Amino acid sequence: MPVSFTREEAYEYLDSRPGWLVLTTIGGNEYPHSVPIGYFRIGDGIYVGGRDGTQRLKNVERNPKVSAVVESGGSMQDIRGLLIQGNAEVIRDPARVLELMREAGRRRGTSDDQLPKEARPGVAYIRIRPRRFVSWDYTRS
C-alpha cells in the first residue's frame, strides 16, 4: 500500500518537481479539459500562467473547480504523485501579473536584471487554492 503525504510533504513534493502539472478544468460542454502546463507555488497558492483567452481560463471563469496532478517515477517501487482538488481564480491585474511573471522568472533562474519590468499584454495567471490533496508514495510502502 502506498503511503500518503502530509500537507507539508505535499508542498515539499510540489516544490521539488518544478516543471509541469496536468491541470483539469471543466469545459462548457461539461467534459474535463486537461492540459500540461508549468506551475509554481507561493504559500498555499499554486500558479499557472499563459495567454489570456485560452480555454482553461474561460473554463475557470465558468466553473472554478479544478484538479491538477503531478507524478514522478517509472515503476511501482518508485511512483510518487499528488492530486490537488481546489478552487481557481483568474488573475489579470497588471501589477499582480507582473509580480507573478517576475517570480516565475526567478524560479527558472533568471537574474534580477533580466526580469520583466512590466506585465506582457495578454498574459494572465490562474491561482489554484487547494482544498484537498490525494497522494501516493510507493517508495515508502
PyMOL commands that place a pseudoatom at each C-alpha (Angstrom):
pseudoatom trace, name=CA, resn=MET, resi=1, chain=A, elem=C, hetatm=0, pos=[0.000, 0.000, 0.000]
pseudoatom trace, name=CA, resn=PRO, resi=2, chain=A, elem=C, hetatm=0, pos=[1.292, 3.466, -0.818]
pseudoatom trace, name=CA, resn=VAL, resi=3, chain=A, elem=C, hetatm=0, pos=[1.892, 5.999, 1.945]
pseudoatom trace, name=CA, resn=SER, resi=4, chain=A, elem=C, hetatm=0, pos=[0.111, 9.370, 1.779]
pseudoatom trace, name=CA, resn=PHE, resi=5, chain=A, elem=C, hetatm=0, pos=[1.820, 12.746, 2.107]
pseudoatom trace, name=CA, resn=THR, resi=6, chain=A, elem=C, hetatm=0, pos=[1.146, 15.148, 4.946]
pseudoatom trace, name=CA, resn=ARG, resi=7, chain=A, elem=C, hetatm=0, pos=[0.203, 18.668, 3.796]
pseudoatom trace, name=CA, resn=GLU, resi=8, chain=A, elem=C, hetatm=0, pos=[3.809, 19.792, 4.404]
pseudoatom trace, name=CA, resn=GLU, resi=9, chain=A, elem=C, hetatm=0, pos=[5.135, 16.829, 2.400]
pseudoatom trace, name=CA, resn=ALA, resi=10, chain=A, elem=C, hetatm=0, pos=[2.694, 17.659, -0.404]
pseudoatom trace, name=CA, resn=TYR, resi=11, chain=A, elem=C, hetatm=0, pos=[4.126, 21.186, -0.609]
pseudoatom trace, name=CA, resn=GLU, resi=12, chain=A, elem=C, hetatm=0, pos=[7.694, 19.847, -0.457]
pseudoatom trace, name=CA, resn=TYR, resi=13, chain=A, elem=C, hetatm=0, pos=[6.884, 17.441, -3.285]
pseudoatom trace, name=CA, resn=LEU, resi=14, chain=A, elem=C, hetatm=0, pos=[5.364, 20.218, -5.408]
pseudoatom trace, name=CA, resn=ASP, resi=15, chain=A, elem=C, hetatm=0, pos=[8.423, 22.391, -4.844]
pseudoatom trace, name=CA, resn=SER, resi=16, chain=A, elem=C, hetatm=0, pos=[10.789, 19.519, -5.690]
pseudoatom trace, name=CA, resn=ARG, resi=17, chain=A, elem=C, hetatm=0, pos=[9.070, 18.909, -9.050]
pseudoatom trace, name=CA, resn=PRO, resi=18, chain=A, elem=C, hetatm=0, pos=[9.440, 22.214, -10.848]
pseudoatom trace, name=CA, resn=GLY, resi=19, chain=A, elem=C, hetatm=0, pos=[8.141, 21.856, -14.319]
pseudoatom trace, name=CA, resn=TRP, resi=20, chain=A, elem=C, hetatm=0, pos=[4.777, 20.522, -15.313]
pseudoatom trace, name=CA, resn=LEU, resi=21, chain=A, elem=C, hetatm=0, pos=[1.474, 19.501, -13.871]
pseudoatom trace, name=CA, resn=VAL, resi=22, chain=A, elem=C, hetatm=0, pos=[-1.677, 18.388, -15.645]
pseudoatom trace, name=CA, resn=LEU, resi=23, chain=A, elem=C, hetatm=0, pos=[-4.442, 20.910, -14.980]
pseudoatom trace, name=CA, resn=THR, resi=24, chain=A, elem=C, hetatm=0, pos=[-8.031, 19.776, -15.430]
pseudoatom trace, name=CA, resn=THR, resi=25, chain=A, elem=C, hetatm=0, pos=[-10.861, 22.266, -15.782]
pseudoatom trace, name=CA, resn=ILE, resi=26, chain=A, elem=C, hetatm=0, pos=[-14.474, 21.696, -16.753]
pseudoatom trace, name=CA, resn=GLY, resi=27, chain=A, elem=C, hetatm=0, pos=[-15.327, 22.767, -20.298]
pseudoatom trace, name=CA, resn=GLY, resi=28, chain=A, elem=C, hetatm=0, pos=[-18.506, 24.429, -21.472]
pseudoatom trace, name=CA, resn=ASN, resi=29, chain=A, elem=C, hetatm=0, pos=[-19.615, 21.022, -22.754]
pseudoatom trace, name=CA, resn=GLU, resi=30, chain=A, elem=C, hetatm=0, pos=[-19.275, 19.749, -19.145]
pseudoatom trace, name=CA, resn=TYR, resi=31, chain=A, elem=C, hetatm=0, pos=[-16.395, 17.407, -20.077]
pseudoatom trace, name=CA, resn=PRO, resi=32, chain=A, elem=C, hetatm=0, pos=[-12.998, 17.586, -18.368]
pseudoatom trace, name=CA, resn=HIS, resi=33, chain=A, elem=C, hetatm=0, pos=[-10.356, 19.591, -20.218]
pseudoatom trace, name=CA, resn=SER, resi=34, chain=A, elem=C, hetatm=0, pos=[-6.814, 18.518, -19.218]
pseudoatom trace, name=CA, resn=VAL, resi=35, chain=A, elem=C, hetatm=0, pos=[-3.603, 20.257, -20.283]
pseudoatom trace, name=CA, resn=PRO, resi=36, chain=A, elem=C, hetatm=0, pos=[0.038, 20.017, -19.206]
pseudoatom trace, name=CA, resn=ILE, resi=37, chain=A, elem=C, hetatm=0, pos=[1.312, 23.395, -18.013]
pseudoatom trace, name=CA, resn=GLY, resi=38, chain=A, elem=C, hetatm=0, pos=[4.136, 24.871, -15.954]
pseudoatom trace, name=CA, resn=TYR, resi=39, chain=A, elem=C, hetatm=0, pos=[3.487, 25.824, -12.347]
pseudoatom trace, name=CA, resn=PHE, resi=40, chain=A, elem=C, hetatm=0, pos=[4.987, 27.222, -9.173]
pseudoatom trace, name=CA, resn=ARG, resi=41, chain=A, elem=C, hetatm=0, pos=[3.785, 27.581, -5.585]
pseudoatom trace, name=CA, resn=ILE, resi=42, chain=A, elem=C, hetatm=0, pos=[3.670, 30.595, -3.300]
pseudoatom trace, name=CA, resn=GLY, resi=43, chain=A, elem=C, hetatm=0, pos=[2.321, 29.807, 0.151]
pseudoatom trace, name=CA, resn=ASP, resi=44, chain=A, elem=C, hetatm=0, pos=[-0.925, 27.895, -0.258]
pseudoatom trace, name=CA, resn=GLY, resi=45, chain=A, elem=C, hetatm=0, pos=[-1.417, 29.040, -3.852]
pseudoatom trace, name=CA, resn=ILE, resi=46, chain=A, elem=C, hetatm=0, pos=[-0.385, 27.124, -6.953]
pseudoatom trace, name=CA, resn=TYR, resi=47, chain=A, elem=C, hetatm=0, pos=[0.041, 29.321, -10.020]
pseudoatom trace, name=CA, resn=VAL, resi=48, chain=A, elem=C, hetatm=0, pos=[-0.067, 28.587, -13.738]
pseudoatom trace, name=CA, resn=GLY, resi=49, chain=A, elem=C, hetatm=0, pos=[0.352, 31.253, -16.366]
pseudoatom trace, name=CA, resn=GLY, resi=50, chain=A, elem=C, hetatm=0, pos=[-0.497, 31.640, -20.001]
pseudoatom trace, name=CA, resn=ARG, resi=51, chain=A, elem=C, hetatm=0, pos=[-2.227, 33.670, -22.635]
pseudoatom trace, name=CA, resn=ASP, resi=52, chain=A, elem=C, hetatm=0, pos=[-5.483, 35.282, -21.688]
pseudoatom trace, name=CA, resn=GLY, resi=53, chain=A, elem=C, hetatm=0, pos=[-8.470, 33.886, -23.530]
pseudoatom trace, name=CA, resn=THR, resi=54, chain=A, elem=C, hetatm=0, pos=[-7.304, 30.258, -23.522]
pseudoatom trace, name=CA, resn=GLN, resi=55, chain=A, elem=C, hetatm=0, pos=[-9.853, 27.536, -22.955]
pseudoatom trace, name=CA, resn=ARG, resi=56, chain=A, elem=C, hetatm=0, pos=[-8.538, 26.803, -19.462]
pseudoatom trace, name=CA, resn=LEU, resi=57, chain=A, elem=C, hetatm=0, pos=[-9.078, 30.426, -18.383]
pseudoatom trace, name=CA, resn=LYS, resi=58, chain=A, elem=C, hetatm=0, pos=[-12.571, 30.503, -19.856]
pseudoatom trace, name=CA, resn=ASN, resi=59, chain=A, elem=C, hetatm=0, pos=[-13.339, 27.244, -18.068]
pseudoatom trace, name=CA, resn=VAL, resi=60, chain=A, elem=C, hetatm=0, pos=[-12.105, 28.551, -14.687]
pseudoatom trace, name=CA, resn=GLU, resi=61, chain=A, elem=C, hetatm=0, pos=[-14.253, 31.640, -15.041]
pseudoatom trace, name=CA, resn=ARG, resi=62, chain=A, elem=C, hetatm=0, pos=[-17.290, 29.479, -15.785]
pseudoatom trace, name=CA, resn=ASN, resi=63, chain=A, elem=C, hetatm=0, pos=[-16.544, 26.874, -13.095]
pseudoatom trace, name=CA, resn=PRO, resi=64, chain=A, elem=C, hetatm=0, pos=[-13.738, 27.463, -10.559]
pseudoatom trace, name=CA, resn=LYS, resi=65, chain=A, elem=C, hetatm=0, pos=[-13.471, 23.799, -9.526]
pseudoatom trace, name=CA, resn=VAL, resi=66, chain=A, elem=C, hetatm=0, pos=[-10.225, 22.310, -10.857]
pseudoatom trace, name=CA, resn=SER, resi=67, chain=A, elem=C, hetatm=0, pos=[-7.849, 19.448, -10.270]
pseudoatom trace, name=CA, resn=ALA, resi=68, chain=A, elem=C, hetatm=0, pos=[-4.161, 19.074, -11.003]
pseudoatom trace, name=CA, resn=VAL, resi=69, chain=A, elem=C, hetatm=0, pos=[-1.804, 16.089, -10.999]
pseudoatom trace, name=CA, resn=VAL, resi=70, chain=A, elem=C, hetatm=0, pos=[1.952, 15.913, -10.503]
pseudoatom trace, name=CA, resn=GLU, resi=71, chain=A, elem=C, hetatm=0, pos=[3.589, 12.495, -10.679]
pseudoatom trace, name=CA, resn=SER, resi=72, chain=A, elem=C, hetatm=0, pos=[7.082, 11.011, -10.830]
pseudoatom trace, name=CA, resn=GLY, resi=73, chain=A, elem=C, hetatm=0, pos=[8.623, 7.573, -11.052]
pseudoatom trace, name=CA, resn=GLY, resi=74, chain=A, elem=C, hetatm=0, pos=[8.724, 4.801, -13.555]
pseudoatom trace, name=CA, resn=SER, resi=75, chain=A, elem=C, hetatm=0, pos=[7.845, 1.620, -11.677]
pseudoatom trace, name=CA, resn=MET, resi=76, chain=A, elem=C, hetatm=0, pos=[5.546, 0.536, -8.865]
pseudoatom trace, name=CA, resn=GLN, resi=77, chain=A, elem=C, hetatm=0, pos=[8.505, 0.799, -6.465]
pseudoatom trace, name=CA, resn=ASP, resi=78, chain=A, elem=C, hetatm=0, pos=[9.205, 4.477, -7.080]
pseudoatom trace, name=CA, resn=ILE, resi=79, chain=A, elem=C, hetatm=0, pos=[5.927, 6.082, -8.163]
pseudoatom trace, name=CA, resn=ARG, resi=80, chain=A, elem=C, hetatm=0, pos=[5.008, 9.196, -6.201]
pseudoatom trace, name=CA, resn=GLY, resi=81, chain=A, elem=C, hetatm=0, pos=[2.250, 11.605, -7.007]
pseudoatom trace, name=CA, resn=LEU, resi=82, chain=A, elem=C, hetatm=0, pos=[-0.180, 14.216, -5.888]
pseudoatom trace, name=CA, resn=LEU, resi=83, chain=A, elem=C, hetatm=0, pos=[-3.725, 15.032, -6.985]
pseudoatom trace, name=CA, resn=ILE, resi=84, chain=A, elem=C, hetatm=0, pos=[-4.847, 18.518, -5.989]
pseudoatom trace, name=CA, resn=GLN, resi=85, chain=A, elem=C, hetatm=0, pos=[-8.506, 19.454, -5.935]
pseudoatom trace, name=CA, resn=GLY, resi=86, chain=A, elem=C, hetatm=0, pos=[-9.398, 23.069, -5.377]
pseudoatom trace, name=CA, resn=ASN, resi=87, chain=A, elem=C, hetatm=0, pos=[-10.930, 26.291, -6.489]
pseudoatom trace, name=CA, resn=ALA, resi=88, chain=A, elem=C, hetatm=0, pos=[-9.247, 28.553, -9.001]
pseudoatom trace, name=CA, resn=GLU, resi=89, chain=A, elem=C, hetatm=0, pos=[-9.405, 32.191, -9.961]
pseudoatom trace, name=CA, resn=VAL, resi=90, chain=A, elem=C, hetatm=0, pos=[-8.060, 34.119, -12.928]
pseudoatom trace, name=CA, resn=ILE, resi=91, chain=A, elem=C, hetatm=0, pos=[-5.617, 36.947, -12.254]
pseudoatom trace, name=CA, resn=ARG, resi=92, chain=A, elem=C, hetatm=0, pos=[-5.432, 39.721, -14.849]
pseudoatom trace, name=CA, resn=ASP, resi=93, chain=A, elem=C, hetatm=0, pos=[-4.464, 42.754, -12.769]
pseudoatom trace, name=CA, resn=PRO, resi=94, chain=A, elem=C, hetatm=0, pos=[-1.262, 44.017, -14.491]
pseudoatom trace, name=CA, resn=ALA, resi=95, chain=A, elem=C, hetatm=0, pos=[0.561, 44.737, -11.213]
pseudoatom trace, name=CA, resn=ARG, resi=96, chain=A, elem=C, hetatm=0, pos=[-0.168, 41.259, -9.865]
pseudoatom trace, name=CA, resn=VAL, resi=97, chain=A, elem=C, hetatm=0, pos=[0.616, 39.620, -13.226]
pseudoatom trace, name=CA, resn=LEU, resi=98, chain=A, elem=C, hetatm=0, pos=[3.992, 41.404, -13.225]
pseudoatom trace, name=CA, resn=GLU, resi=99, chain=A, elem=C, hetatm=0, pos=[4.746, 40.128, -9.702]
pseudoatom trace, name=CA, resn=LEU, resi=100, chain=A, elem=C, hetatm=0, pos=[3.917, 36.584, -10.795]
pseudoatom trace, name=CA, resn=MET, resi=101, chain=A, elem=C, hetatm=0, pos=[5.894, 36.867, -14.036]
pseudoatom trace, name=CA, resn=ARG, resi=102, chain=A, elem=C, hetatm=0, pos=[8.941, 38.038, -12.041]
pseudoatom trace, name=CA, resn=GLU, resi=103, chain=A, elem=C, hetatm=0, pos=[8.532, 35.220, -9.516]
pseudoatom trace, name=CA, resn=ALA, resi=104, chain=A, elem=C, hetatm=0, pos=[8.218, 32.630, -12.292]
pseudoatom trace, name=CA, resn=GLY, resi=105, chain=A, elem=C, hetatm=0, pos=[11.388, 34.024, -13.863]
pseudoatom trace, name=CA, resn=ARG, resi=106, chain=A, elem=C, hetatm=0, pos=[13.294, 33.887, -10.556]
pseudoatom trace, name=CA, resn=ARG, resi=107, chain=A, elem=C, hetatm=0, pos=[12.323, 30.268, -10.097]
pseudoatom trace, name=CA, resn=ARG, resi=108, chain=A, elem=C, hetatm=0, pos=[13.633, 29.468, -13.589]
pseudoatom trace, name=CA, resn=GLY, resi=109, chain=A, elem=C, hetatm=0, pos=[16.955, 31.066, -12.672]
pseudoatom trace, name=CA, resn=THR, resi=110, chain=A, elem=C, hetatm=0, pos=[16.574, 34.390, -14.482]
pseudoatom trace, name=CA, resn=SER, resi=111, chain=A, elem=C, hetatm=0, pos=[18.815, 37.067, -12.977]
pseudoatom trace, name=CA, resn=ASP, resi=112, chain=A, elem=C, hetatm=0, pos=[17.086, 40.073, -11.398]
pseudoatom trace, name=CA, resn=ASP, resi=113, chain=A, elem=C, hetatm=0, pos=[18.355, 42.455, -14.080]
pseudoatom trace, name=CA, resn=GLN, resi=114, chain=A, elem=C, hetatm=0, pos=[16.729, 40.276, -16.763]
pseudoatom trace, name=CA, resn=LEU, resi=115, chain=A, elem=C, hetatm=0, pos=[13.302, 40.035, -15.103]
pseudoatom trace, name=CA, resn=PRO, resi=116, chain=A, elem=C, hetatm=0, pos=[10.416, 41.849, -16.824]
pseudoatom trace, name=CA, resn=LYS, resi=117, chain=A, elem=C, hetatm=0, pos=[9.765, 45.453, -15.835]
pseudoatom trace, name=CA, resn=GLU, resi=118, chain=A, elem=C, hetatm=0, pos=[6.146, 45.451, -16.959]
pseudoatom trace, name=CA, resn=ALA, resi=119, chain=A, elem=C, hetatm=0, pos=[3.442, 42.860, -17.496]
pseudoatom trace, name=CA, resn=ARG, resi=120, chain=A, elem=C, hetatm=0, pos=[3.264, 41.468, -21.004]
pseudoatom trace, name=CA, resn=PRO, resi=121, chain=A, elem=C, hetatm=0, pos=[-0.051, 42.283, -22.683]
pseudoatom trace, name=CA, resn=GLY, resi=122, chain=A, elem=C, hetatm=0, pos=[-2.356, 39.288, -22.918]
pseudoatom trace, name=CA, resn=VAL, resi=123, chain=A, elem=C, hetatm=0, pos=[-0.799, 37.341, -20.022]
pseudoatom trace, name=CA, resn=ALA, resi=124, chain=A, elem=C, hetatm=0, pos=[-2.969, 36.022, -17.194]
pseudoatom trace, name=CA, resn=TYR, resi=125, chain=A, elem=C, hetatm=0, pos=[-2.461, 33.599, -14.318]
pseudoatom trace, name=CA, resn=ILE, resi=126, chain=A, elem=C, hetatm=0, pos=[-4.640, 31.034, -12.634]
pseudoatom trace, name=CA, resn=ARG, resi=127, chain=A, elem=C, hetatm=0, pos=[-4.331, 30.685, -8.871]
pseudoatom trace, name=CA, resn=ILE, resi=128, chain=A, elem=C, hetatm=0, pos=[-5.372, 27.304, -7.503]
pseudoatom trace, name=CA, resn=ARG, resi=129, chain=A, elem=C, hetatm=0, pos=[-6.394, 27.232, -3.844]
pseudoatom trace, name=CA, resn=PRO, resi=130, chain=A, elem=C, hetatm=0, pos=[-6.083, 23.600, -2.776]
pseudoatom trace, name=CA, resn=ARG, resi=131, chain=A, elem=C, hetatm=0, pos=[-8.969, 22.189, -0.789]
pseudoatom trace, name=CA, resn=ARG, resi=132, chain=A, elem=C, hetatm=0, pos=[-7.945, 18.533, -0.875]
pseudoatom trace, name=CA, resn=PHE, resi=133, chain=A, elem=C, hetatm=0, pos=[-4.793, 16.546, -1.566]
pseudoatom trace, name=CA, resn=VAL, resi=134, chain=A, elem=C, hetatm=0, pos=[-4.767, 12.897, -2.593]
pseudoatom trace, name=CA, resn=SER, resi=135, chain=A, elem=C, hetatm=0, pos=[-1.261, 11.443, -2.699]
pseudoatom trace, name=CA, resn=TRP, resi=136, chain=A, elem=C, hetatm=0, pos=[0.607, 8.217, -3.228]
pseudoatom trace, name=CA, resn=ASP, resi=137, chain=A, elem=C, hetatm=0, pos=[4.174, 7.291, -2.414]
pseudoatom trace, name=CA, resn=TYR, resi=138, chain=A, elem=C, hetatm=0, pos=[5.209, 3.741, -3.182]
pseudoatom trace, name=CA, resn=THR, resi=139, chain=A, elem=C, hetatm=0, pos=[8.826, 4.496, -2.205]
pseudoatom trace, name=CA, resn=ARG, resi=140, chain=A, elem=C, hetatm=0, pos=[7.780, 4.249, 1.466]
pseudoatom trace, name=CA, resn=SER, resi=141, chain=A, elem=C, hetatm=0, pos=[5.373, 1.301, 1.305]
for i in range(1, 141): cmd.bond("trace and resi %d" % i, "trace and resi %d" % (i + 1))
show_as sticks, trace
zoom trace
